[in-house]
Every structure is written in C-alpha cells, then in structure tokens.
Amino acid sequence: FVVLMLVTPAIPQDEDYHDFADQRDLFLGIPNTLNVLSNIPFLFVGLAGLILCHYKNYFRLCSQGELWSWTLFYAGVTAVGVGSSYYHLYPNDATLVWDRLPMTIAFTSIVAIFIIERVDDRAGTKSLAPLVIAGALSILYWSFFDDLRPYAVIQFVPCIVIPVMAIVIPPMYTHSSYWLWAAGFYLLAKVEEAADKPIYRWTHDIVSGHTLKHLCAAMVPVFLTLMLAKRTIEPDRVSLLQMWKISWRERGS
C-alpha cells in the first residue's frame, strides 16, 4: 500500500461519474427513480440478515468473532440500501460518501470473516476493527484529498483475495461454492456499472446498466444468506481446488 501511494499519481473523482444514463422521474416525483428504488433489495436483505444473525443463532455461528463480523456485514448492506438511495436522489461528491462508506464496512467485514473461517479465529476477530477502520479512513481520505487510491485498494483487493481464498484454503463450513456465486454476481455488477449508458441504449431506454448493477450486487448478500442458512461444519476441510482435482481425476479415469 505504501509503495502504491508513493509511485502512483492521485486518482481524483471523475465528475462525469454522477452523470447516469437513466435520470427519469417515473414515480411520486422521485428523481432518478429506478436508480433509487433498485437499492431497496439491499435494505430488505440486510435487515433479514441482521435478524437471523441474532434470532436463536439461526445461522449457527461458532464464535463471537463470526457473530460480530456477520452483524457488521449485514449492517453495512442495510446502510447501502439507505446511503445509495440518498446518493441517487442527489448525485454529487458529498452524497457519494454515504453510498461508499457502508460498502467499505461490508467489504472489510467479509475479509475478517474469511480470516476467521479459513485461517485463525482469534486473528480474524482481532482484524475486524482495524479493517473496518481502514475502510472508513479510505473514504475520509478521498473526501478530504480527492484521491481514490485507498478506496480502490479497499474495494478491489477483496475482489481478488476472497475468490482465491475460497478456492485454495480449506473451509470450516460446507457450501463454499456460494462464495464464488456471490463473487460472480459482484463482477457482473461492476461490468453493468461500466456499461451504464450502452445498456440503456440497448434496452431502448427501459433500464440502465447502473440499475441492473444494483440488482446484481444485491444478489451477493442473498447468496451469502442462503449459504449461512444451509451450511454445516465441514468434517474433512477439503478445499474447492482439491475437490475439483479429485473430480477431474475421476472423470479422467
């Protein structure tokens, strides 16, 4: 990170980022209606996850570190539903803070969860607060210095590390493939975000890429919630990579 900050130039926020393809007022005088309303799934999934985390230990979490980490994750998802809706009502740099801040809480909580589940429970629990604070500081740094580099690290490093860890490191629980489904939907969401205006043209001004991005990104906590509801302790602790190797050998034979 230090090397990145020393050898790369600052990345300012592009003001064209706020110029979304779909700026229609379709319902009850809500500006950017679809970009606002498409955040509602985050709110519902986040609240459901918070309730299930604490209702009779429905997710069967094994430690306090897991409970705190998943609670922060679902709190971040819930706050994304509110913060992103607020941003899309009045798109500008000041409101964008409240869109990105909850996302960093969710990203960093997931990293702590992976450390708890696949490396060491104590180390993961101790890493939770520093990771969440680092995420919040990346937003403050961008807000004060108009430099997105720390935020880019917080957002994109988990996108690489989490799928790799999900494949290579043996899991504590079953249903690890749900992590890859979640990662796939997040990748699709980023593609749709980049193709906001082309998608709006291709659909003949029906829906924009950014609206679809919200819906696909909301599938990430949906898949993780399904995973939590279904999974059990993994007795053999075999990584997905090892399972795939065994499957390939059996098919070859």
Disulfide bonds with the S-S distance in Angstrom:
none
